Protein backbone atom coordinates (compact mmCIF):
# COMPACT_ATOMS: atom_id res chain seq x y z
CA UNK A 1 0.00 0.00 0.00
CA UNK A 2 1.32 3.42 -0.98
CA UNK A 3 0.74 5.80 1.94
CA UNK A 4 1.92 8.83 -0.02
CA UNK A 5 -0.48 7.92 -2.82
CA UNK A 6 -3.35 7.68 -0.34
CA UNK A 7 -2.46 11.05 1.08
CA UNK A 8 -2.44 12.60 -2.37
CA UNK A 9 -5.76 10.98 -3.27
CA UNK A 10 -7.45 12.43 -0.19
CA UNK A 11 -5.89 15.88 -0.43
CA UNK A 12 -8.70 18.45 -0.58
CA UNK A 13 -11.31 15.77 0.11
CA UNK A 14 -14.60 17.14 1.45
CA UNK A 15 -16.18 14.62 3.83
CA UNK A 16 -19.75 13.57 3.13
CA UNK A 17 -21.95 10.71 4.30
CA UNK A 18 -20.24 7.33 3.96
CA UNK A 19 -22.13 5.19 1.45
CA UNK A 20 -24.18 8.11 0.18
CA UNK A 21 -26.71 6.92 -2.41
CA UNK A 22 -27.40 9.76 -4.79
CA UNK A 23 -27.28 13.28 -3.45
CA UNK A 24 -29.97 15.91 -3.94
CA UNK A 25 -30.00 19.65 -3.42
CA UNK A 26 -32.78 22.12 -2.72
CA UNK A 27 -33.18 25.86 -2.52
CA UNK A 28 -34.84 27.34 0.57
CA UNK A 29 -36.09 30.52 -1.12
CA UNK A 30 -36.87 33.76 0.68
CA UNK A 31 -39.05 36.21 -1.24
CA UNK A 32 -40.09 39.71 -0.18
CA UNK A 33 -43.89 39.93 -0.31
CA UNK A 34 -45.97 42.88 0.96
CA UNK A 35 -43.10 44.21 3.05
CA UNK A 36 -42.16 40.94 4.76
CA UNK A 37 -40.04 37.92 3.98
CA UNK A 38 -41.81 34.72 3.00
CA UNK A 39 -40.66 31.21 2.18
CA UNK A 40 -41.65 29.99 -1.27
CA UNK A 41 -43.03 26.46 -1.56
CA UNK A 42 -44.03 24.21 -4.43
CA UNK A 43 -46.81 21.64 -4.65
CA UNK A 44 -45.74 18.61 -6.66
CA UNK A 45 -47.70 17.87 -9.80
CA UNK A 46 -49.55 14.62 -10.44
CA UNK A 47 -46.85 13.58 -12.93
CA UNK A 48 -44.02 13.25 -10.40
CA UNK A 49 -43.22 11.05 -7.43
CA UNK A 50 -45.14 11.93 -4.25
CA UNK A 51 -47.75 14.07 -6.05
CA UNK A 52 -49.46 16.78 -4.03
CA UNK A 53 -46.68 17.06 -1.45
CA UNK A 54 -45.29 20.44 -0.47
CA UNK A 55 -41.58 20.91 -1.08
CA UNK A 56 -38.83 23.37 -1.92
CA UNK A 57 -37.37 23.60 -5.46
CA UNK A 58 -34.73 20.94 -5.95
CA UNK A 59 -33.82 17.51 -7.18
CA UNK A 60 -31.08 15.00 -7.84
CA UNK A 61 -27.57 16.09 -8.67
CA UNK A 62 -26.40 15.49 -12.21
CA UNK A 63 -22.92 14.18 -12.98
CA UNK A 64 -20.27 16.84 -12.43
CA UNK A 65 -22.59 19.28 -10.64
CA UNK A 66 -21.95 20.83 -7.27
CA UNK A 67 -24.93 20.79 -4.88
CA UNK A 68 -25.25 24.58 -5.26
CA UNK A 69 -25.41 24.26 -9.05
CA UNK A 70 -28.10 21.59 -8.69
CA UNK A 71 -30.26 23.77 -6.44
CA UNK A 72 -30.03 26.72 -8.86
CA UNK A 73 -30.67 24.59 -11.97
CA UNK A 74 -33.67 22.83 -10.45
CA UNK A 75 -35.17 26.16 -9.36
CA UNK A 76 -34.86 27.49 -12.89
CA UNK A 77 -36.36 24.34 -14.41
CA UNK A 78 -39.21 24.03 -11.91
CA UNK A 79 -40.33 27.62 -11.35
CA UNK A 80 -38.57 29.66 -14.06
CA UNK A 81 -36.30 31.79 -11.86
CA UNK A 82 -32.80 32.06 -13.42
CA UNK A 83 -29.64 31.81 -11.30
CA UNK A 84 -28.76 35.48 -11.82
CA UNK A 85 -31.91 36.48 -9.91
CA UNK A 86 -31.00 34.29 -6.92
CA UNK A 87 -28.57 35.32 -4.17
CA UNK A 88 -27.41 32.28 -2.23
CA UNK A 89 -27.04 33.39 1.39
CA UNK A 90 -25.60 30.23 2.92
CA UNK A 91 -25.50 26.46 2.72
CA UNK A 92 -27.63 25.00 5.50
CA UNK A 93 -26.80 21.82 7.40
CA UNK A 94 -27.02 18.61 5.39
CA UNK A 95 -29.90 16.21 5.85
CA UNK A 96 -30.01 12.43 5.62
CA UNK A 97 -32.98 10.16 5.17
CA UNK A 98 -33.25 6.50 6.16
CA UNK A 99 -32.02 5.32 2.73
CA UNK A 100 -28.65 7.12 3.08
CA UNK A 101 -29.72 9.84 0.66
CA UNK A 102 -28.13 13.20 1.45
CA UNK A 103 -29.92 16.48 0.79
CA UNK A 104 -27.96 19.72 0.51
CA UNK A 105 -30.18 22.76 1.32
CA UNK A 106 -29.21 26.32 0.36
CA UNK A 107 -30.82 29.38 1.88
CA UNK A 108 -31.31 32.02 -0.81
CA UNK A 109 -33.03 35.31 -1.54
CA UNK A 110 -35.03 35.75 -4.75
CA UNK A 111 -34.85 39.21 -6.28
CA UNK A 112 -37.99 41.19 -7.11
CA UNK A 113 -37.22 40.67 -10.81
CA UNK A 114 -36.84 36.96 -10.20
CA UNK A 115 -40.15 36.74 -8.35
CA UNK A 116 -41.82 38.52 -11.26
CA UNK A 117 -40.54 35.80 -13.62
CA UNK A 118 -41.89 33.00 -11.46
CA UNK A 119 -43.71 30.42 -13.60
CA UNK A 120 -44.36 26.89 -12.43
CA UNK A 121 -43.44 24.07 -14.81
CA UNK A 122 -46.67 22.14 -15.39
CA UNK A 123 -44.70 18.90 -15.77
CA UNK A 124 -43.33 19.08 -12.23
CA UNK A 125 -45.16 21.71 -10.22
CA UNK A 126 -48.89 22.02 -9.66
CA UNK A 127 -48.70 25.37 -7.90
CA UNK A 128 -46.59 27.58 -5.64
CA UNK A 129 -47.45 29.53 -2.50
CA UNK A 130 -45.77 31.80 0.04
CA UNK A 131 -45.72 31.59 3.83
CA UNK A 132 -44.55 34.57 5.93
CA UNK A 133 -41.52 33.72 8.05
CA UNK A 134 -43.10 35.53 11.02
CA UNK A 135 -46.13 33.23 10.75
CA UNK A 136 -43.87 30.18 11.00
CA UNK A 137 -41.88 31.67 13.88
CA UNK A 138 -45.09 32.12 15.85
CA UNK A 139 -46.63 28.79 14.85
CA UNK A 140 -47.36 26.38 17.71
CA UNK A 141 -45.09 23.55 16.77
CA UNK A 142 -46.45 20.06 16.02
CA UNK A 143 -43.76 17.40 16.08
CA UNK A 144 -44.48 13.69 15.73
CA UNK A 145 -42.06 10.80 15.71
CA UNK A 146 -41.77 7.41 14.07
CA UNK A 147 -39.47 4.49 14.84
CA UNK A 148 -36.92 3.16 12.37
CA UNK A 149 -36.05 -0.43 13.33
CA UNK A 150 -33.76 -3.05 11.83
CA UNK A 151 -35.27 -5.85 9.75
CA UNK A 152 -32.52 -8.45 9.50
CA UNK A 153 -32.39 -11.15 6.81
CA UNK A 154 -32.96 -14.72 7.98
CA UNK A 155 -29.54 -15.79 6.70
CA UNK A 156 -27.62 -13.26 8.83
CA UNK A 157 -24.66 -15.26 10.33
CA UNK A 158 -25.25 -14.67 14.06
CA UNK A 159 -23.56 -17.91 15.16
CA UNK A 160 -20.57 -17.31 12.92
CA UNK A 161 -19.82 -13.93 14.48
CA UNK A 162 -20.58 -15.13 17.99
CA UNK A 163 -23.85 -13.36 18.76
CA UNK A 164 -27.38 -14.67 19.41
CA UNK A 165 -30.37 -14.05 17.16
CA UNK A 166 -31.76 -11.93 19.98
CA UNK A 167 -29.01 -9.36 19.38
CA UNK A 168 -30.43 -5.93 20.40
CA UNK A 169 -30.20 -4.02 17.14
CA UNK A 170 -30.35 -0.30 17.77
CA UNK A 171 -33.57 1.52 16.83
CA UNK A 172 -33.67 4.94 15.30
CA UNK A 173 -36.21 7.73 15.51
CA UNK A 174 -37.26 10.35 13.01
CA UNK A 175 -39.03 13.55 13.97
CA UNK A 176 -41.84 14.73 11.70
CA UNK A 177 -42.75 18.40 12.21
CA UNK A 178 -45.98 19.65 10.61
CA UNK A 179 -46.91 23.22 9.74
CA UNK A 180 -50.33 24.17 8.37
CA UNK A 181 -50.95 27.30 6.33
CA UNK A 182 -54.19 28.07 4.49
CA UNK A 183 -54.95 24.40 3.90
CA UNK A 184 -51.38 23.50 2.92
CA UNK A 185 -49.37 21.08 5.04
CA UNK A 186 -45.59 21.41 5.24
CA UNK A 187 -44.05 18.24 6.66
CA UNK A 188 -41.50 15.48 6.05
CA UNK A 189 -37.98 16.51 5.06
CA UNK A 190 -39.24 19.94 4.04
CA UNK A 191 -40.77 20.38 7.49
CA UNK A 192 -37.48 19.33 9.10
CA UNK A 193 -35.60 21.94 7.07
CA UNK A 194 -38.10 24.62 8.06
CA UNK A 195 -37.90 23.66 11.73
CA UNK A 196 -34.10 23.79 11.74
CA UNK A 197 -34.09 27.15 9.95
CA UNK A 198 -36.57 28.59 12.45
CA UNK A 199 -34.48 27.32 15.36
CA UNK A 200 -31.46 29.12 13.92
CA UNK A 201 -33.47 32.34 13.51
CA UNK A 202 -34.64 32.19 17.13
CA UNK A 203 -31.09 31.67 18.36
CA UNK A 204 -29.95 34.69 16.33
CA UNK A 205 -32.74 36.82 17.81
CA UNK A 206 -31.81 35.74 21.34
CA UNK A 207 -28.14 36.59 20.77
CA UNK A 208 -29.05 39.98 19.34
CA UNK A 209 -31.28 40.64 22.35
CA UNK A 210 -28.40 39.94 24.73
CA UNK A 211 -25.96 42.16 22.81
FENPERA-V483967 format. One record per run of one state. SS is the DSSP state (~ for helix, > for strand, _ for the rest). FROM is the first residue (numbers start at 1). TO is the last residue. If there is no record, write none. Layout:
SS:FROM:TO  SS:FROM:TO
This chain:
_:1:2  ~:3:10  _:11:23  >:24:33  _:34:35  >:36:44  _:45:53  >:54:55  _:56:57  >:58:60  _:61:66  ~:67:79  _:80:82  ~:83:85  >:86:91  _:92:94  >:95:96  _:97:101  >:102:110  _:111:111  ~:112:116  _:117:124  >:125:132  ~:133:137  _:138:141  >:142:148  _:149:157  ~:158:161  _:162:171  >:172:181  _:182:183  >:184:186  _:187:187  ~:188:210  _:211:211
